[in-house]
Structures are given as structure tokens and as C-alpha cells.
Amino acid sequence: MDFLKVLFMRSKYFYVFLVFLGIVNGFLNTALLIFINSTINKGTMPFAAQYNWMVFLLLMTVSLIVTRTFQSYVIHLTSDINYDFETTILTRLRHASLQDFEKLGNEKVFTAMGDLRVLSNLPEVLMNAINAFVIILCCFSYLFIISVWGALAVLSVMLMLLTFYIVRNKGVEEKLNQLRTLTNDYYRYLNDLLHGFKQFRISTVRKNNIYQYFLEKTLKQGKSLRLSTNIKYMNNELTGSYSWYIVLGCIMFALPKIFHLEGTEVSAFLIAILFLMGPVAVLITLIPTYTNVKIAVTRLDTFSKTIRSQIREEAGAPVEAGAPVVESESTFASFLELSFHDVCYKYANPASQSTFELGPVNLKIGRGEVVFVTGGNGSGKSTFVNLLAGLYRPASGYLALNGERIHEGNYSQYCDLISVIFTDHYLCSENYNDFVLSEENEQLRSCIELMQLEQIVKFDKERNTLQRNLSKGQQKRVAMIYTLLENKEILVLDEWAAEQDPAFRSYFYRTLLPYCKDQGKTIIVITHDDAYFEYADRIIKFDYGKIAFDKKILDASLVGGG
């Protein structure tokens, strides 16, 4: 990502304005410097001898107007860039494949958002840098006009002090990075304690170990490192502050003797140095900012490459971020049959350096079937569900609906026929489906009664949502309510009954599944509950990524407890 190129594309006049601001402010600040020096030495401006105060007021007003105008422009530009970039990330997430999202994780998404905010400050940083650089250039040009050797001496002293400051500051930055790592470790241990409190509470060994060898140890290391870092930082800041006194001392005491400068020349040097303090400080603070920008750009490049956008028109051309996504017109009026044709999928786990392969899978699922999918851990059930739900794309082979091949142009329409409740299903904080979640909704009340939650679920009328503070089993029931309200033709339930009590688990297989089937739904249930296999029309067992068998219910006795 070339952010400077992005700036130019976003506003072709940005660099023109930037140069114009630098020239105008450079001229104005130099004029103010000359004006102040002339006034102190009881002189007058060569072009306005009788109107000193008016000239001063005019210069100050022009400088204020120019700076304010450009800064307002930069604020608007920065806001637009930040909005555009965040919209781009959200758009890519909206159309990303599950594979790409799994590679990222939540942390990298939040990090990318933070990196965008770092980059969004770059226009203001560039403006301040150019302004500071021009002022420094003008001030030293003024000093060279007064005394070449005196200006060279001052410049040499300042460069030596600046180099000393930067070298010392690198040590502080290294300490800060170490402290950041320790802080991350500390919060990781604390997160373990908070989320696993019950496990730690019942084990004296675990409880003492996490406190003594992890939390307390990290706190002590952090305290020691923070103390040494703060002292180094204080010493470095004092060095930076008192370096100016060294420069001023050289001007007041050394330059007059070495270069025989007169009092008016010494005062001009002193005023110029006082003018330089602010701009030099700005440039120094840009050093870590530049480092942060480089890191942010690198991470955003990695982010962009990882999360390959799935935004495509049917012709395959990428769509601009924020533009409406053009999908091919749906040909899936209703569901009759779903078929897998030599579908294969390969999953590589970098952590364990292992590879899992599913397939080739060949099967057909007809309308109104109740299919139980079983198999041991790692057999391929979850991968099969992700392929069936359109979250994974086959590495080879294809899926077909009603005999029509499913491709990138119609995957979205295919997915709209499916409702899935995953093992780790998440209940969102808001009603993103635009359901009418009120007591007046008869269909909703019927679903709540069906899920036996009449005395448990509460309505939030203001937010049009249902209560989320429920047990995991109850949350799965609420998810089922939403699924029934969606009223899609294919229903996939990934170990839905695993967190239900025995009575409701029996109710699920004996009553809910037949009810959903009567509603015309095709149901795929991932389950280990072999005691209820009789309620399936068909059982498919996976083993090591292959279909071990695919039998009608009359052959269900062949299925083991897997």
C-alpha cells in the first residue's frame, strides 16, 4: 500500500496545497523573525518604517488564515480517508471467504482498524513536517546571511546534540517494546485466570503457580522495566530540553569571541534559535511516527493479501469498495435436490504441520430428507458442513442444486436457502434479521412455546431483541427460534442437542425434527446421539475424510456409537 499515492488519488491538490502552505508560512515566519529582530534592535522594517504594528498584525492574520484554511482541509481529507479505508476493510470482510477469515482471526481485524487510524493522521503529519522544515530552512538562511561561520557552528552543535538524542532514544524504544511484550503476557495470564477461574479455584497448585510464576513474576519484571524505562526517558527528555540551553550558551558566550559577532547579530541568532525550538521538536517527534506508519503499512499490506476480497461481478471484475454488489439473478426458486460431485477439500494446519483432506464426496440430498451425519472427532463432519453451507469452496469437484452447478456467481443465492446453527453458534447483540421480536408476533410466540422458553425469554422492546443472558442450551434454543423465523428450506444443525438436558434432547429428536420436516424443510443434523438414529431418514458416517457409509434408516443398525 503506497499511502502517498492514495493521498494523491484522493485529492490531486493535496501536494500543491502542501507546498503552497510551506512557502507562504515560510515567508511569513521569516518576515516575523526579521520584524521581531528589527524591533528589539530599535530598527524598522525596510518596507514599512511607519507602520510596524500594522505589518505585524497583517503578517499574523495572514498566517492564521492560511494555516487554518489548510488545516481544515486536512481534517476533512483525513476524515474521508479514514472512512474510505474502514469501509474497504468492512466490505472485504463482508465478502471474504471463511478460509481467509480463519487465517486472520479477530485480533488482526482490530489491529488493521488501529493501523488505519495511524495512517489517517499522515496528512496532518506531512503538513506539520513540511511547515517545520520550511521554517527551519528559512531561519538558517537568515542566520547564514548574518554570519556564515556562526550559522555553521550553530548547525554543527545542533546536529551533534540531535544525533546524541536519537541514539539514546532508540534505547528507550527498545525498552518500551519489551514492556509492551510483558504487558501482553500479563493480560494473557490474567485472561486465563478470569476465564478459567473455576479450574484455578479447585486446584491449589494451579492457583499458586499462575500467581507466583506468571502474574506476580510478570508484574515484578514490568515494574523494574517500567522504572528503568521511565528514568531513561526522563534523562533523554532532560537532555533534549537542556540541549537548547547549550546552543543558547554557545551563541551568547562562544560565538562573540570566536567570530567577533556584534550584539545585534547575537540577538538575531538568539531569536532565530527560539523560533527553531518548536519546528525542531516537531521533526524529532516524527521519527517514531514514521516508524509506526511503516509498521502500519506493512501490516495492512499483509492484511489485504490475506483477506482476498470475494467481491466479484459475474464477469469476474472487482467491484469498488462501498459499491453495491451485483449478483447473478437467482435461478433457485425452490430446493429439490442438492448434490456433491467429486468434492474434495484440503486443510493445512501450519501449527501442527499437518494436512487434512476430505473427499472425494459424492452424494445427493433430496427435499424433505432428515439426514444424520456422524463420525468421530476429526472425521470431516465440520468440513462437510462448511462445504454444504457454502462457507468453504471445494478444492476440486462442485456442488449442484436442482442439477444446476453452483459457482461464484450464484453461491450467494444458494446460501440464502440454508439456515445453520453451528456448534459454537453466536447470538448477536442486535436484531440484524429485522425480525419483529415482540409479544404481538404470533409466529414468534408459537416458536417460543415450541422451544419451551415461555417463562425464560424476555423481550427488549426498545432494541427489538430477545434476552441473551441465557445458558448455552437455552441460547441454542433461541437460535432455533430465529432459524424457524427465517423459514429457509434447508436446515443444518451442528450438534445442536449436545448442550440440551436429557428431556429436551429427547423432545428435539421425537418432536422438533418431525415438526420441521412437516414444515417442508430438509434437515441435516450432525450428531453422536446413536440412541435417536431411528428418527433419521438416512445416516451418513464420515471416517478420515471419507464417507464410510451412506445408508437409509433401515440400515441404521450398521452404525456404531461413533
C-alpha positions in Angstrom: 0.0 0.0 0.0 1.5 3.3 -1.2 -0.2 5.7 1.1 1.3 8.8 -0.5 -0.2 7.6 -3.8 -3.5 7.1 -2.1 -3.4 10.7 -0.9 -2.7 11.9 -4.4 -5.6 9.8 -5.8 -7.9 11.0 -3.0 -7.0 14.7 -3.6 -4.8 15.7 -6.5 -4.4 19.2 -5.0 -3.1 17.9 -1.6 0.6 18.3 -2.5 0.0 21.6 -4.3 -1.6 22.9 -1.1 1.2 21.4 1.0 3.9 23.2 -1.0 1.9 26.4 -1.1 1.4 26.3 2.7 5.1 25.7 3.2 6.1 28.6 1.0 3.6 31.0 2.5 4.3 30.1 6.1 8.0 30.1 5.5 7.8 33.6 4.1 5.5 34.8 6.9 7.6 33.3 9.7 10.8 34.6 8.2 9.2 38.1 7.9 8.1 37.9 11.5 11.6 36.8 12.6 13.1 39.8 10.8 10.4 42.1 12.2 10.9 41.0 15.8 14.7 41.2 15.5 14.5 44.7 14.0 12.1 45.9 16.7 14.4 44.6 19.5 17.4 46.3 18.0 15.3 49.5 17.6 15.3 49.3 13.9 12.4 49.4 11.4 11.2 47.1 8.6 12.8 48.3 5.4 9.5 48.3 3.5 7.1 49.8 6.2 9.0 52.1 8.5 5.9 53.9 9.8 3.6 51.0 10.1 5.4 48.4 12.2 2.4 47.4 14.2 0.1 47.2 11.2 2.7 45.0 9.4 2.9 42.7 12.4 -0.8 42.4 12.6 -1.1 41.8 8.9 1.5 39.0 8.9 -0.1 37.3 11.9 -3.6 37.5 10.4 -2.4 36.1 7.0 -0.5 33.3 8.7 -3.6 32.4 10.8 -5.9 32.4 7.8 -3.6 30.3 5.6 -2.9 27.8 8.4 -6.5 27.5 9.5 -7.7 27.0 5.9 -5.2 24.3 5.1 -5.7 22.5 8.5 -9.5 22.5 7.9 -8.9 21.0 4.5 -6.6 18.3 6.1 -9.1 17.5 8.7 -11.8 16.8 6.1 -9.3 14.9 3.9 -8.2 12.8 6.9 -11.8 12.0 7.9 -12.6 11.0 4.3 -9.6 8.7 4.0 -10.2 7.0 7.3 -13.9 6.4 6.4 -12.9 5.1 3.0 -10.3 2.7 4.3 -12.5 1.4 7.1 -15.3 0.9 4.6 -12.9 -1.0 2.4 -12.0 -3.4 5.3 -15.6 -3.9 6.2 -16.5 -4.5 2.6 -13.8 -7.1 2.3 -14.9 -8.8 5.5 -18.5 -8.8 4.2 -17.5 -10.8 1.1 -14.5 -12.7 2.5 -14.4 -16.5 2.5 -14.3 -18.3 5.7 -10.9 -19.7 4.9 -9.4 -16.2 4.7 -11.2 -15.1 7.8 -9.9 -18.1 9.8 -6.3 -17.1 8.7 -6.8 -13.7 10.2 -8.6 -14.0 13.5 -10.4 -11.2 15.3 -7.2 -9.6 16.6 -5.8 -8.8 13.1 -9.0 -7.2 12.1 -8.9 -4.9 15.1 -5.2 -4.3 14.5 -6.0 -3.3 10.9 -8.6 -0.8 12.1 -6.0 0.7 14.5 -3.4 0.8 11.7 -5.8 2.7 9.6 -6.1 5.3 12.3 -2.3 5.6 12.3 -2.3 6.2 8.6 -5.2 8.6 8.7 -3.1 11.0 10.7 -0.4 11.1 8.0 -1.8 14.1 6.1 -1.6 16.2 9.2 1.9 14.8 10.0 3.0 15.7 6.5 1.6 19.2 6.8 3.4 19.8 10.1 6.7 18.3 8.8 6.7 20.5 5.7 5.8 23.5 7.7 8.5 22.8 10.3 11.1 22.0 7.6 10.4 25.3 5.7 10.7 27.3 8.9 14.0 25.7 9.8 15.3 26.3 6.3 14.2 30.0 6.4 15.7 30.5 9.9 19.1 29.1 8.9 19.1 31.0 5.7 18.6 34.1 7.8 21.4 33.1 10.1 23.7 32.4 7.1 23.0 35.9 5.8 24.1 37.3 9.2 27.2 35.2 9.7 28.1 32.1 7.6 30.6 30.7 10.1 28.4 31.5 13.1 25.5 29.7 11.4 27.7 26.7 10.5 28.9 26.5 14.2 25.3 26.5 15.5 24.2 24.0 12.9 27.1 21.6 13.8 26.3 21.8 17.6 22.6 21.2 16.9 23.3 18.2 14.7 25.6 16.6 17.3 23.1 17.1 20.1 20.3 15.8 17.8 22.3 12.6 17.0 23.0 12.0 20.6 19.3 12.4 21.5 18.2 10.0 18.7 20.8 7.3 19.7 19.7 7.5 23.3 16.0 7.4 22.3 16.5 4.1 20.4 17.4 2.5 23.8 14.2 3.9 25.2 12.1 2.5 22.3 13.7 -1.0 22.8 12.7 -0.9 26.5 9.2 0.2 25.5 8.9 -2.7 23.1 10.0 -5.1 25.9 7.5 -3.5 28.2 4.7 -3.9 25.6 5.5 -7.6 25.3 5.4 -8.1 29.1 2.1 -6.3 29.3 0.6 -8.5 26.6 1.9 -11.6 28.5 0.4 -10.3 31.8 -3.0 -9.7 30.2 -2.9 -13.2 28.6 -2.2 -14.8 32.0 -5.0 -12.6 33.6 -7.4 -13.6 30.8 -6.6 -17.3 31.6 -7.4 -16.7 35.3 -10.6 -14.8 34.6 -12.0 -17.3 32.1 -10.8 -20.4 33.9 -11.5 -19.2 37.4 -13.3 -22.3 38.5 -10.4 -24.5 37.3 -7.9 -22.4 39.3 -10.2 -22.2 42.3 -10.3 -26.0 42.8 -6.5 -26.5 42.4 -4.0 -25.1 44.9 -1.1 -26.0 42.6 -2.6 -24.2 39.6 -3.8 -21.2 41.6 -0.4 -20.7 43.3 1.6 -21.3 40.1 -0.3 -18.7 38.0 0.0 -16.2 40.8 3.7 -16.7 41.7 5.3 -17.8 38.5 3.2 -15.9 35.9 1.2 -12.9 37.2 3.4 -11.8 40.1 6.6 -12.6 38.2 5.5 -10.6 35.2 4.3 -7.7 37.4 7.8 -7.5 39.1 9.6 -7.6 35.7 7.2 -5.0 34.4 7.7 -2.8 37.4 11.5 -3.0 37.1 11.5 -2.4 33.4 9.0 0.4 33.6 11.1 2.1 36.3 14.3 1.9 34.3 12.5 3.0 31.1 10.9 6.0 32.8 14.3 7.1 34.2 15.9 6.7 30.8 13.0 8.6 29.2 13.3 11.3 31.8 17.1 11.6 31.2 16.6 11.7 27.5 13.9 14.4 27.7 16.1 16.5 30.0 19.0 16.0 27.5 16.7 17.3 24.8 15.5 20.2 26.8 18.9 21.3 28.1 20.5 20.9 24.7 18.8 24.1 23.7 20.4 25.9 26.7 23.8 24.6 25.4 23.0 26.0 22.0 21.9 29.3 23.5 25.0 29.4 25.7 27.3 28.8 22.7 25.6 31.7 20.9 25.8 34.1 23.9 29.4 33.3 25.1 31.3 31.4 22.4 30.2 33.0 19.1 31.0 36.6 20.0 34.6 35.7 21.0 35.3 33.2 18.2 33.6 35.0 15.3 33.5 38.5 16.7 29.8 38.9 16.4 28.2 42.2 17.5 25.3 42.4 19.9 22.7 42.9 17.2 23.9 39.7 15.5 23.9 37.7 18.7 20.4 38.8 19.5 19.3 37.8 15.9 20.9 34.4 16.5 19.1 34.0 19.8 15.7 35.0 18.4 16.2 32.5 15.5 17.0 29.7 17.9 13.9 30.4 19.9 12.0 30.3 16.7 13.6 26.9 15.8 12.6 25.2 19.1 9.1 24.3 18.0 9.8 23.1 14.4 12.8 21.0 15.5 10.7 19.4 18.2 8.0 18.6 15.6 10.6 16.9 13.3 12.0 14.9 16.3 8.6 13.6 17.2 8.1 12.5 13.6 10.8 9.9 14.0 8.7 7.4 16.0 5.6 8.4 13.9 7.5 7.4 10.7 8.3 4.0 12.3 4.7 3.5 13.3 3.5 4.4 9.8 6.0 1.9 8.2 4.7 -0.8 10.5 1.1 0.0 9.8 1.6 0.0 6.1 3.4 -3.4 6.2 0.6 -4.9 8.4 -2.1 -3.5 6.2 -0.4 -5.0 3.1 -0.3 -8.4 4.8 -3.9 -8.0 5.8 -5.0 -7.1 2.3 -3.2 -10.1 0.8 -4.6 -12.5 3.3 -8.2 -11.4 3.1 -8.7 -11.8 -0.6 -11.9 -10.0 -1.5 -14.7 -12.2 -2.9 -16.4 -9.1 -4.4 -17.0 -10.2 -8.0 -19.4 -9.4 -10.7 -20.4 -12.3 -12.8 -17.8 -11.3 -15.3 -15.1 -11.5 -12.6 -14.2 -7.8 -12.4 -13.7 -6.5 -8.9 -16.2 -4.0 -7.6 -15.2 -0.8 -5.9 -15.4 -0.8 -2.1 -18.7 0.5 -0.9 -20.4 -0.1 -4.3 -23.5 -2.4 -4.4 -22.5 -6.0 -5.2 -24.0 -7.2 -8.4 -25.1 -10.8 -8.1 -26.3 -13.0 -10.9 -30.1 -13.4 -10.9 -31.2 -16.3 -8.8 -32.4 -19.4 -10.6 -33.0 -21.3 -7.3 -36.8 -20.8 -7.0 -37.0 -23.7 -4.6 -35.0 -26.6 -3.4 -35.5 -30.1 -4.9 -32.1 -31.8 -4.6 -28.5 -30.9 -3.5 -25.7 -33.0 -4.9 -21.9 -33.3 -4.3 -19.8 -34.2 -7.4 -16.3 -35.5 -6.6 -16.0 -32.7 -4.0 -12.5 -32.5 -2.3 -11.1 -30.1 0.2 -7.7 -29.9 1.7 -6.9 -28.1 5.0 -3.3 -27.4 6.1 -2.6 -26.7 9.8 0.6 -24.6 10.0 0.8 -25.0 13.8 0.9 -28.8 13.7 2.3 -29.0 10.2 -0.4 -31.5 9.3 -2.8 -31.7 6.4 -6.4 -32.9 6.4 -8.1 -34.0 3.2 -11.8 -34.5 2.7 -13.2 -36.4 -0.2 -13.9 -37.2 -2.9 -17.5 -36.8 -1.7 -20.4 -37.9 -4.0 -23.9 -37.8 -2.6 -27.4 -36.4 -3.1 -29.8 -35.0 -0.5 -33.4 -34.7 -1.6 -36.1 -32.3 -0.5 -37.7 -33.2 2.9 -35.0 -35.7 4.0 -33.8 -35.9 7.6 -30.1 -36.8 7.3 -27.9 -37.6 10.3 -24.2 -37.1 9.8 -22.0 -38.9 12.3 -18.3 -39.8 12.8 -15.5 -39.3 15.3 -13.5 -36.2 16.0 -11.5 -35.1 13.0 -13.5 -37.4 10.7 -14.6 -34.5 8.4 -18.1 -33.7 9.7 -17.4 -30.0 10.3 -15.6 -29.5 7.0 -18.5 -31.2 5.3 -20.9 -28.8 7.0 -18.8 -25.8 5.9 -18.8 -27.0 2.3 -22.5 -27.7 2.4 -23.3 -24.2 3.8 -21.1 -22.5 1.2 -18.5 -21.3 3.7 -15.8 -23.4 2.1 -15.2 -23.7 -1.6 -14.2 -27.1 -3.0 -10.6 -27.5 -4.0 -11.9 -29.8 -6.8 -15.3 -31.0 -7.8 -18.5 -29.0 -7.4 -21.9 -28.8 -5.7 -25.2 -28.6 -7.7 -28.6 -27.5 -6.7 -31.6 -28.9 -8.7 -29.0 -30.1 -11.2 -27.6 -26.6 -11.7 -23.9 -26.2 -10.9 -23.2 -23.8 -8.0 -20.4 -21.2 -8.9 -19.2 -17.9 -7.6 -22.0 -16.1 -9.4 -24.8 -17.9 -7.6 -23.2 -19.0 -4.3 -24.9 -16.2 -2.5 -28.4 -17.3 -3.7 -27.6 -20.9 -2.7 -26.5 -19.8 0.8 -29.8 -17.9 1.1 -31.6 -21.2 1.1 -29.8 -22.5 4.1 -30.0 -21.9 7.9 -27.2 -23.2 10.0 -26.8 -23.4 13.8 -23.1 -24.1 14.5 -21.6 -25.9 17.4 -20.2 -22.5 18.6 -23.2 -20.5 17.4 -23.1 -16.9 18.4 -26.1 -14.9 19.4 -25.7 -11.3 18.1 -26.4 -8.3 20.3 -28.7 -6.8 17.8 -31.6 -8.0 15.6 -29.8 -8.0 12.2 -32.5 -10.0 10.5 -35.2 -7.3 11.0 -37.5 -9.8 12.8 -40.5 -8.4 14.7 -39.4 -9.6 18.1 -42.5 -8.5 20.1 -45.1 -10.3 22.2 -47.7 -9.3 19.5 -45.9 -11.6 16.9 -48.0 -14.8 17.0 -45.4 -16.7 15.0 -42.7 -15.8 17.4 -44.9 -16.7 20.4 -45.5 -20.1 18.8 -41.8 -20.7 18.3 -41.0 -19.7 21.9 -43.7 -22.2 23.1 -42.2 -24.8 20.8 -38.8 -24.3 22.4 -40.4 -24.3 25.9 -39.0 -20.9 26.8 -42.2 -19.1 27.7 -41.1 -18.4 31.3 -37.5 -17.7 30.4 -37.2 -15.4 27.3 -37.7 -11.7 27.9 -38.4 -9.1 25.2 -36.3 -5.9 24.8 -38.9 -3.6 23.2 -36.5 -0.7 22.7 -33.9 -2.7 20.8 -36.3 -5.2 19.2 -34.3 -8.1 20.6 -34.6 -11.1 22.9 -32.7 -11.7 26.1 -29.2 -13.1 25.6 -28.2 -13.8 29.2 -29.1 -17.5 29.0 -27.4 -20.9 29.4 -25.7 -22.4 26.4 -28.5 -24.8 25.8 -31.1 -22.0 26.1 -29.1 -19.9 23.6 -29.2 -22.8 21.1 -33.0 -22.8 21.5 -33.2 -19.1 20.9 -31.0 -19.6 17.8 -33.5 -22.3 16.7 -36.3 -19.7 17.1 -34.5 -17.3 14.8 -33.9 -20.1 12.4 -37.6 -21.0 12.3 -38.5 -17.3 11.7 -36.1 -17.3 8.8 -38.1 -20.2 7.3 -35.4 -21.4 4.9 -35.7 -24.7 3.1 -32.5 -26.3 4.3 -31.7 -26.6 8.0 -28.3 -27.6 9.2 -27.8 -28.3 12.9 -24.3 -29.0 14.1 -24.5 -31.0 17.4 -27.4 -28.8 18.4 -28.7 -31.3 21.0 -25.3 -31.7 22.7 -26.0 -29.0 25.3 -29.6 -29.8 26.0 -30.8 -31.7 29.1 -31.9 -35.3 28.5 -35.6 -34.5 28.5 -35.3 -31.7 25.9 -32.8 -33.7 23.9 -35.5 -36.5 23.6 -38.1 -33.8 22.7 -35.8 -32.5 20.0 -35.5 -35.8 18.2 -39.0 -37.0 18.8 -41.0 -33.8 18.3 -38.9 -30.9 16.9 -37.4 -32.7 13.9 -40.7 -34.2 12.7 -42.2 -30.7 13.2 -39.5 -29.1 11.0 -39.9 -31.9 8.4 -43.7 -31.3 8.3 -42.9 -27.7 7.5 -41.2 -28.9 4.3 -37.6 -28.5 5.5 -34.7 -30.6 4.6 -32.7 -31.2 7.7 -29.0 -32.2 8.1 -28.1 -33.0 11.7 -24.5 -33.5 12.9 -24.9 -35.8 15.9 -23.4 -38.5 18.1 -26.7 -39.5 19.6 -27.0 -43.0 18.2 -29.9 -43.7 20.5 -32.0 -41.5 18.3 -30.8 -42.6 14.9 -34.3 -44.2 14.2 -35.6 -40.6 13.7 -33.5 -40.1 10.7 -34.4 -41.0 7.1 -30.8 -41.5 6.3 -27.4 -41.8 8.1 -24.0 -40.7 6.7 -20.9 -41.6 8.6 -17.5 -39.9 7.9 -14.2 -41.5 8.8 -10.8 -40.0 8.0 -12.3 -37.5 5.5 -14.2 -40.2 3.6 -17.8 -41.4 3.6 -17.6 -44.7 5.5 -21.2 -45.4 4.6 -24.4 -43.7 3.5 -27.5 -45.8 4.4 -31.2 -45.4 4.7 -32.7 -45.7 8.2 -33.4 -49.4 7.7 -29.7 -50.0 7.7 -29.0 -47.7 10.7 -28.2 -50.7 12.8 -24.9 -50.9 11.0 -23.8 -47.6 12.6 -21.7 -47.8 15.7 -21.7 -45.4 18.5 -19.3 -43.0 16.6 
